[in-house]
Amino acid sequence: MKHQIIRYARAGHAGLFLCTAEETRAEAIVKAATEELQRPLHAWSATEGFIDTQLGTIQSCPDPGLALDQITDLQDDAVILLRDFGAFLDDKDPVLHRKLRDTLRNARTTGKLLILLGVWKPLAPELEREITRLDLALPGPAELDLVLNGIIESAGLSSHRDLTPALREAALAAAGGLTTLEAENAFALSLIESETISPAIVSREKAQALKKGGLLEVITTTESLDSIGGLDRLKAWLLQRREAFTKRARDYGLPVPKGMLVLGVPGTGKSLTAKATASVFGVPLLKLDAGRLFGGLVGQSEANVRSVIQTAEAISPCVLWIDEIEKGFGGVGSSGGSTDGGTSGRVFGTMLNWLQDKTAPVFVVATANDVSKLPPEMLRKGRWDELWFVDLPDTRERAAIWDLVIEKYGRDKTTFDTVVLARASELHTGAEIEAAFVEALHRGFVEEREPTELDLGEVLCESVPLATTMSESIERLRHWAKGRARHASAKETPSRRGRKLELG
């Protein structure tokens, strides 16, 4: 970022908007840039007025309009840092807008550079053309290492257990995606709680920090490919790429994997696949609620998607799970999508460009139940490594699911004939099979006994599977997937006779 500021200053730019919530870190970068440029630096805020950073003098000036007037009296080539100035431009004050444009014009002729510092605020169209936006990326490992060193020195780690290189590396990886202040707080809390730097505590604090934003969530999962019944083709494809994020893969010339779109019938294991993918790669799992990207304030939606991308890349390598992606981007480009002033289109465009061009090791797993709602641009190759279709499980897959479900709830699978159960649960999804077993557990619990195959048979006969109530929708989905997406199972279409076998 420092070198970007230097280049813009030398190119004669008059206005920059440095977008970040990390004011202290940003100011340090600006100060380093002005020192290299050998130019004077002045800072302004509504509470302190003007500060000459070289002389340390302070001049009270709380009014932003008067502050702009005083900028014209500063020496040529000065760099002026305006803290939170974008917040005043929210008032749509035409006089302040006019003064800012006049000040920028004067700055171009006198070699001054105005840097607006703060969280991004949408600018009026006439100002957008004159002020260049710069987004300060989240700190990388080198910057976080400096923060960690500061905590260690201030705490006198000599009285604590030694911090090994492996532990240091793990702690820095756990802090990826945090601001310097958040990382400092997480490291300090770790020292208080465990008398050392614990990656687990740092990860816990990061999960809490991301949860506050409401967009991303760190998912802790123990699921693996062994937790999935069936989907053999998809699992083999993932295993083939399990080392795709390693340095050996880069040295071999493999590109960084982009991700996959998994579409299909609800309850067939799409979400479970997303969780297992993170285990395959051995990286953190982030979950994005695509519906929350869109905020009510002007410019908030665009800021949200940029924040998600920035955070995911800072935490990378990671898996980014976008659950039910059609809820966030369904209908974009339709006549109904134009009623929001183009916000949906801009957010969608930003996400598409990132999916296409990203180089950071972020593997995106998007799941969808209704592919008809997704715009065609979202589905083409180049944005995904593969499109997968997950159909209803066949008999063999249902038997595997019964085995997994029975063991999940602490029962011996050999006490049940899962082959017979698989035939009896025809047209049932994995989620419905699990729900049936839980219902049988309730019946056994009330009567103080273990569940039996007869209980399961009664539950299955009483239930109406989703494949029956949504048969037309599922058939349309199958028709769409034919020739467009790869089937996740070795067998493409399960039997659909719909007859349940009786259990004796």
Residue pairs with C-beta under 8 A, 6 or more apart in sequence:
1 18
1 29
1 134
1 136
1 137
2 29
2 32
2 33
2 36
3 33
4 134
5 16
5 18
5 29
5 30
5 33
5 115
5 134
6 33
6 36
6 37
8 16
8 113
8 132
9 33
9 37
9 39
9 79
9 113
10 37
12 108
12 111
13 113
13 132
14 104
14 105
14 107
14 108
14 112
14 113
14 114
14 130
15 104
15 107
15 113
15 114
15 115
15 116
15 130
15 131
15 132
16 113
16 114
16 115
16 116
16 131
16 132
16 133
16 134
17 86
17 115
17 116
17 120
17 123
17 131
17 132
17 133
17 134
18 26
18 30
18 115
18 116
18 117
18 134
18 136
19 118
19 119
19 120
19 133
19 134
19 135
19 136
20 26
20 117
20 118
20 119
20 135
20 136
21 119
21 179
22 136
22 139
22 179
22 180
22 181
23 83
23 117
23 118
24 180
24 181
25 136
25 139
25 143
25 179
25 180
26 117
26 136
27 43
27 81
27 117
29 136
30 41
30 79
30 81
30 115
30 117
31 41
31 53
33 79
34 40
34 41
34 79
37 79
39 77
39 78
39 79
39 113
40 52
40 53
40 54
40 74
40 75
40 77
40 78
40 79
41 53
41 54
41 78
41 79
41 80
41 81
42 50
42 51
42 52
42 53
42 74
42 78
42 79
42 80
42 81
43 50
43 51
43 53
43 80
43 81
43 83
44 50
44 51
44 61
44 67
44 80
44 81
44 82
44 83
44 85
45 83
45 84
46 62
46 64
46 83
46 84
46 88
47 62
48 58
48 60
49 58
49 59
49 60
49 61
49 62
49 67
50 58
50 59
50 61
50 67
50 70
51 57
51 58
51 59
59 70
61 67
61 70
64 85
64 88
64 96
65 95
65 96
65 99
67 82
68 96
68 99
68 100
68 102
68 103
69 99
71 80
71 103
71 106
71 107
71 112
71 114
72 103
72 106
74 80
74 112
76 110
76 111
76 112
77 110
77 111
77 112
78 112
78 113
79 112
79 113
79 115
80 112
80 113
80 114
80 115
81 115
81 117
82 114
82 115
82 116
82 117
83 117
83 118
84 117
84 118
85 116
85 117
85 118
86 116
86 118
86 119
86 120
86 121
86 123
87 118
87 121
88 96
89 96
89 97
89 100
89 121
89 123
89 124
89 127
90 121
92 124
97 124
97 126
97 127
100 127
101 126
101 127
101 130
103 114
104 114
104 130
104 131
106 112
107 113
107 114
116 131
119 303
120 133
120 135
120 299
120 303
121 299
122 298
122 299
123 131
135 306
135 310
137 310
137 313
137 314
138 176
138 177
138 178
138 179
138 310
138 311
138 314
139 147
139 178
139 179
139 180
139 183
139 314
140 314
141 172
141 173
141 176
143 180
144 172
144 175
144 176
144 178
144 180
144 183
145 168
145 172
147 175
147 180
147 183
147 184
147 187
148 168
148 171
148 172
148 175
148 183
148 187
148 197
150 184
151 184
151 187
151 188
151 191
151 197
152 163
152 197
155 188
155 191
157 163
157 191
160 191
160 195
160 196
161 195
161 196
163 196
163 197
167 196
167 197
167 199
168 197
170 199
171 187
171 190
171 197
171 198
171 199
171 202
173 199
174 199
174 200
174 202
174 203
174 206
175 183
175 186
175 187
175 202
175 206
176 206
176 314
176 315
176 316
177 206
177 210
177 311
177 312
177 314
177 315
178 186
178 205
178 206
178 209
182 205
182 206
182 209
183 202
185 205
186 201
186 202
186 205
186 206
186 209
187 197
187 202
189 201
189 205
190 196
190 197
190 198
190 201
190 202
190 205
191 197
193 201
194 201
203 218
203 284
206 218
207 217
207 218
207 220
210 216
210 217
210 218
210 286
210 311
211 217
211 218
213 307
214 289
214 292
215 288
215 289
215 292
215 293
215 304
215 307
215 308
216 286
216 287
216 288
216 308
216 311
216 312
217 286
217 287
217 289
218 284
218 285
218 286
218 287
219 275
219 278
219 285
219 286
219 287
219 321
220 285
221 275
221 276
221 278
221 279
221 285
222 279
223 272
223 275
223 276
223 279
224 276
224 279
224 280
225 235
225 238
225 239
225 276
225 279
225 280
227 272
227 276
227 404
228 235
228 269
228 272
228 273
228 276
229 269
229 393
229 397
229 398
229 399
229 400
229 401
229 402
229 403
229 404
229 430
230 269
230 393
230 394
230 396
230 397
230 400
230 401
230 488
230 489
231 269
231 273
231 390
231 397
231 488
231 489
232 489
232 490
233 486
233 487
233 488
233 489
233 490
234 262
234 273
234 388
234 390
234 488
234 489
237 386
238 276
238 277
238 280
239 280
241 257
241 280
241 281
242 280
242 281
242 282
243 249
244 254
244 256
244 257
244 281
245 256
245 257
245 281
245 283
245 317
245 361
245 363
250 256
256 358
256 359
256 360
256 361
257 361
257 363
257 385
258 355
258 358
258 363
258 364
258 383
258 384
258 385
259 320
259 355
259 362
259 363
259 364
259 365
259 366
259 384
259 385
260 364
260 365
260 366
260 384
260 385
260 386
260 387
260 388
261 325
261 366
261 367
261 368
261 378
261 379
261 384
261 386
261 387
261 388
262 270
262 273
262 274
262 365
262 366
262 367
262 368
262 388
262 390
262 488
263 270
263 367
263 368
263 369
263 371
263 387
263 388
263 389
263 390
263 477
263 481
263 485
264 270
264 369
264 388
264 389
264 390
264 391
264 477
264 481
264 488
265 369
265 390
265 391
265 392
265 429
265 466
265 467
265 474
265 477
266 369
266 429
266 431
266 466
267 429
267 430
267 431
267 432
267 466
268 390
268 391
268 392
268 393
268 429
268 430
268 431
269 390
269 430
270 367
270 390
271 321
271 323
271 367
272 430
273 365
273 367
273 390
273 488
274 285
274 319
274 321
274 323
274 365
274 367
275 285
275 321
277 285
277 319
277 363
277 365
278 284
278 285
278 318
278 319
278 321
281 317
281 319
281 363
283 316
283 317
283 318
283 319
283 361
283 363
284 315
284 318
284 319
285 318
285 319
285 321
286 311
286 312
286 315
286 318
286 319
286 320
286 321
287 321
287 323
288 308
288 320
288 321
288 322
288 323
289 323
289 328
290 322
290 323
290 324
290 325
290 327
290 328
290 329
291 327
291 328
292 304
293 301
293 304
293 305
293 308
293 328
293 347
294 301
294 304
294 328
294 340
294 343
294 344
294 347
295 301
295 303
295 304
301 343
301 344
301 346
301 347
302 343
302 346
302 347
302 350
304 347
305 347
305 350
305 351
306 350
309 350
309 354
309 358
312 318
312 320
312 360
312 362
313 358
313 360
313 362
316 360
316 361
316 362
317 361
317 362
317 363
318 361
318 362
318 363
319 362
319 363
319 364
319 365
320 362
320 363
320 364
320 365
321 365
321 366
321 367
322 328
322 364
322 365
322 366
322 367
323 367
324 367
324 368
324 369
325 366
325 367
325 368
325 374
325 378
326 368
326 369
326 370
326 371
326 373
326 374
329 344
329 348
329 351
329 374
329 375
329 378
330 370
330 373
330 374
331 337
331 344
331 373
331 375
332 344
332 345
332 348
332 375
333 345
333 348
333 375
333 377
337 344
337 345
338 345
348 375
348 377
352 377
352 378
352 383
355 364
355 383
355 384
356 382
356 383
364 384
366 384
368 374
370 473
370 477
371 379
371 477
371 480
371 481
372 476
372 480
379 387
379 484
381 387
386 486
387 484
387 485
387 486
388 485
388 486
388 487
388 488
389 477
389 478
389 481
389 485
389 486
389 487
389 488
390 488
390 489
391 478
391 487
391 488
391 489
391 492
391 493
391 494
392 427
392 428
392 429
392 467
392 474
392 494
392 496
393 401
393 428
393 429
393 430
393 489
393 494
394 489
394 491
394 494
394 495
395 419
395 422
395 423
395 426
395 494
395 495
396 422
396 491
397 489
397 494
398 421
398 422
398 425
398 426
398 428
398 433
399 418
399 419
399 421
399 422
401 422
401 430
401 433
401 434
402 413
402 416
402 418
402 421
402 422
402 425
402 433
402 437
403 413
403 418
405 433
405 434
405 437
406 412
406 413
406 416
406 418
406 437
407 413
408 434
409 437
409 438
409 441
411 450
411 451
415 450
416 453
416 456
417 453
420 453
420 501
420 503
421 453
421 456
421 503
423 501
424 456
424 457
424 460
424 500
424 501
424 502
424 503
425 432
425 433
425 436
425 460
425 500
426 494
426 495
426 497
426 498
426 499
426 500
426 501
427 465
427 467
427 468
427 494
427 496
427 498
428 436
428 460
428 463
428 465
428 467
429 465
429 466
429 467
432 463
432 465
432 466
435 463
436 456
436 459
436 460
436 463
437 451
437 456
439 459
440 451
440 452
440 455
440 456
440 459
441 451
443 451
443 455
443 459
444 450
444 451
444 452
444 455
453 503
454 503
454 504
456 503
457 502
457 503
460 500
461 500
467 474
467 496
468 498
478 493
481 487
